[in-house]
Amino acid sequence: MGILLDRLTEYSQSDFYPYHMPGHKRNTAGDLPVDWTSRDITEIEGFDNLHDADTVLKELQEKAARAYGAEESFYLVNGSTCGILSAISVAVPFGGELLIARNCHKSIYHAAYLRQLKLHYIYPEISKDYDICEAVTPMQVQDALEAHPGVSAVLIVSPTYEGRIANVKAIAKIVHEKGIPLIVDEAHGAHLGFTSGFAINSARMGVDLVINSVHKTLPAMTQTALLHVNGELVDRQTLKRFLRIYQTSSPSYVLMSSIEEAVEMAMEDNAFSDMEVRWEKLLTDLSGLRNLKILPNCMEECRNKQQDIGKLIISTKETELSGPQLYDMLLSEYHLQPEMVCESYVLCMFTIGDTEEGYDRLTKALLAIDAKLQGGQKHSVSKMPIPEIEVPLYVAWEQEQGEVPLTEAEGRPAGEFINLYPPGTPILVPGERFTKETITYLEVCMAEGLQVQGLSKYGNVRVLQ
Ligand SMILES: Cc1ncc(COP(=O)(O)O)c(C=O)c1O
């Protein structure tokens, strides 16, 4: 057995529980067959062609469109990443302007680089209680559109990585009044709309381009995603051209069948009923926490459509623990693998793939850890500084660069992204200047044990010459 297969096999047999993607949670959820190789084919006779779908794949994509209430849907096998690259490329002309929420995924920045776009940012509010980015508001979008009349499209993320849900309907109305398309990165919302009483999906609200990672919140294989299109503002032929560019020419039929299975499963009556019951019990049981705090606090917050069902933030803000310390305890003492960690919280993810065991083990671990804490502290979290832009990303990435120690970078424009990973929100985009505040912020993040991408192991950063 090879090194990786050996490690994967060993891990699959361990007692580590996954509070992370993919949404099948390493269970054989739905009808996923275990024997994949006998079904792994390419575009042979009778199996259609993803890039020009006319028979079976056309039928599957039409089925997906009906499931999500979209006019047209496309299967993606290169993750939401390729859907986002394609959506931005079709919605904004080469060299144009795009308005985005700053907490966007790196694929948005990559599209801006490839298409030489000028980016304008909406900085989401930071929740004081949980230190997470809130969803962008209709008012923020309205103001930003007034300030930047040259933008050709708007892109927001909802739900956010942490599960905050935007008022997409109101935002779509504002954007459409300007006669331009709205793109919603709904990578974390492939499950929306299948559970009654909770938030619905953006495709159903007439959003022009919506991207879902099926693998994140539904029981599908990693890399599977969907792109939905509505309305007249997007040219469908050009969109197909970009999908041909950004997707592999050898789409996996195994992955494509996994999309169909996951969506079928989500559409079944009562597909989410066990999850809803267990989720509500989890929140009720965790209301007994004295020091750690959770978001959502109760099912009502999910029914109010502000916080997504399935995303649990565990805040260490009022305890003597940091986020990374809680993460380490969950992992090493309890063999529970969270989705991600930040300075003052840990994020755990639940989907319909979770078992009763997953809810029980996390509840017991958190109550036990909490009982040993003193509490009362206010873990102060440093504020991410808003940087100044010296040159656009596409200029910076083409310019000559050098390396300097972080401590000597003040005043120099960054040559590489500096990200906190996960979730990957940029602290600095190439072309934005290092300031005293950014350097201090980065030092604090590293001292907290957070993973800062863009620094060499010697503490150097890339800067423009
Ligand atoms: C908000 C957001 N959008 C897009 C993506 C890209 O999704 P994928 O991994 O399916 O390419 C991610 C991945 O983590 C994400 O968090």
The ligand as an SDF file (V2000), in Angstrom:
LIG
                    3D

 16 16  0  0  0  0  0  0  0  0999 V2000
  -16.5090   30.8270    1.1140 C   0  0  0  0  0  0  0  0  0  0  0  0
  -15.8410   29.8520    0.1860 C   0  0  0  0  0  0  0  0  0  0  0  0
  -16.0060   29.9760   -1.1370 N   0  0  0  0  0  0  0  0  0  0  0  0
  -15.4390   29.1470   -2.0100 C   0  0  0  0  0  0  0  0  0  0  0  0
  -14.6430   28.1120   -1.5900 C   0  0  0  0  0  0  0  0  0  0  0  0
  -14.0260   27.2000   -2.6070 C   0  0  0  0  0  0  0  0  0  0  0  0
  -14.7180   25.9960   -2.5940 O   0  0  0  0  0  0  0  0  0  0  0  0
  -14.1310   24.6420   -3.2000 P   0  0  0  0  0  0  0  0  0  0  0  0
  -13.2210   24.0840   -2.1620 O   0  0  0  0  0  0  0  0  0  0  0  0
  -15.3490   23.8110   -3.4160 O   0  0  0  0  0  0  0  0  0  0  0  0
  -13.4160   24.9690   -4.4530 O   0  0  0  0  0  0  0  0  0  0  0  0
  -14.4300   27.9230   -0.2220 C   0  0  0  0  0  0  0  0  0  0  0  0
  -13.5690   26.8320    0.2620 C   0  0  0  0  0  0  0  0  0  0  0  0
  -13.2970   26.6600    1.4170 O   0  0  0  0  0  0  0  0  0  0  0  0
  -15.0380   28.8240    0.6970 C   0  0  0  0  0  0  0  0  0  0  0  0
  -14.8660   28.6970    2.0230 O   0  0  0  0  0  0  0  0  0  0  0  0
  1  2  1  0
  2  3  1  0
  2 15  2  0
  3  4  2  0
  4  5  1  0
  5  6  1  0
  5 12  2  0
  6  7  1  0
  7  8  1  0
  8  9  2  0
  8 10  1  0
  8 11  1  0
 12 13  1  0
 12 15  1  0
 13 14  2  0
 15 16  1  0
M  END
$$$$
